[in-house]
Amino acid sequence: MKKNTLLFLIVILQGFMVFSQAQVTGSIHGDLLERLKDYRDPKSEITVHVDSLIRDNYYKHIIYNQKDPGVMGYRIRIFRDSGTDARERAKAVLSNFLTKFEGEDADLRYVENTDWVIYVGNCRTRSEVLKLYDMVKVDFPYSFIVSQKIDVSDE
């Protein structure tokens, strides 16, 4: 019994890892849970039974990740200002950054109904953001690292 339970958990965990790598769009195409339930191997007598709570949580997890595809990571805030000409200054800083660091992600955002903010980079790890920060701080000395949700949908 323990062997079957362990095998089931390994199969489920591998399925989650494989499924999390695939990009899910619209409907659940190639549903892993359904494929697992329908799996038949003529050489073995393994039968997979999926509890309804596991199934429900599995689909809730998929739906949640479709709505919010980002993951926690790191970015660098290089600019934040408010005032009558803050938008123009932000655009100038953004242009300066994009000129010096071609290919890096940069976002200009209007936050809290008063401030213009520029975040750069989409770094998954602390070491990745520290490398970028070492380059950025030369031209933007008041920049600092922030932990926030980053977009990984187009990687």
N, C-alpha and C positions, 0 to 999 in steps of 0.2 A: 504493500500500500504506500509506504514512504517513497519507494522508487517511482511509482506512477505519479505521485504528487510532485516530487522533485522534477521529473520529466515535464510535467504540465507547466510548472512555473518557469522552467528554462525556455520552453517553447513560447510561452506568453511574453516573457521578457525580450526574447529575440524578435518576436513579432512587433513589439512596441518600438524597438530600436530600428527595425527595418521600416516600419510604417512612419516613424517620425522623420526619416530621411526623405520620404516621398512627399511631394507637394500635393495636397488635397485640394481639389477645386469642385465647387458646386456639390455634387453628390459624392457619396463615398464609393469611388470607383475601385474595384479590386479589394473589397472589404476583407481585411485580414481575419477578422473574427469569423466571418462566414466561411472563408477558405479553411480555417483551422477546424471548424466544426464539420465540414464536408470532407476533410482529409481521410483518405483510405489508402492503406499500404497493404498489399496482398501478403507480404512477408511477415507482418506483425499483427497483433490483435489489440492495437491501441484504439481506444475509443475516447474521444474528448467530450466531456460534459462541461458546459459553461453555465455557471450560476447566473440568474437574472440580474442580481445586483452588480456583478462584475461586468456583464454586458451593458447595463445602463450607465455605469460609471465610465466605461470605455467610450461610449458614444458621447457622453457629456464632455469628456476630455477632448475628443476630436472637434466637437462643435466650438468649445471654448478656444481652442488653438486656431480655428479658422477665423474667428472674430478678432483675435489679437495675436498676429503671427510673430511679434517681436520677442526677443529674449533679453534678459538683463545683461548689460555689458557696460562699456565705458565710452565717454565722449569727452571732448575738451571744450570748455566754454571760453571763447576768445573775446567776446564783446557782450556788454549789457549796458544799456543806457535808456534814459527817458528824456522827454523834452520835445520842443517843437521841431527841431531838426535831427532828432535821433535816428529816424528812418534813413535819411540821406547819409549820415555818418556810418550807420550799419551797412548800407549798401557799398560804401567806399571800402570799409574794412573787409567785407565779403569779397569784393573784387580783388583787393590786395592779396587776400589769402589764396583765392583760386588761381591767381597769377603765379604765386610762389610755390604752391603745392598742387600742381595739376594731378587730377585723378583721385584726390581725397574728397570724401563726402563732406558737405557743408550745408547747414540749414539756417535760414534766417526765419526767426519766429517772433510773433507779437504775443507777449504773455502778460497776464494779470492786468490787462487793460491799460498799461502804462509803459511797459518796457519792451524794447527791441533787443533780442538775444541771438547770438550766433553760436551754434554748436558745430564742432568739426569732428570727423572720424566716426567710424563704426567699429569699435574694437571689442572683441569678445573676451580678451584676457588682460590682466593688469600689465603684464610685460609688454604686450602689443601697444597699449596706450602710453606706457612710459617711453617707448621708443619714439612714438609720434610726438609726445610732449617735449622731449629733448630737442626735437627739430623746431617745433612751433614756438617755444618760449623765447627763442632768439629774436624773432620778429614781433611776437605778441607777449611781452613780459608779464602782463597782468592776467594771463590765462591760467586756468586750473582744471584739474580732472574732476569729472562728475560721474557718478554711477547712475545710469538710467537705461530704460528699455531702448534697444537698438533694433533696426530693421535688418533682417537677414533673408527676406523673401526673394531677393534677386541674386543670391549667391549660388 
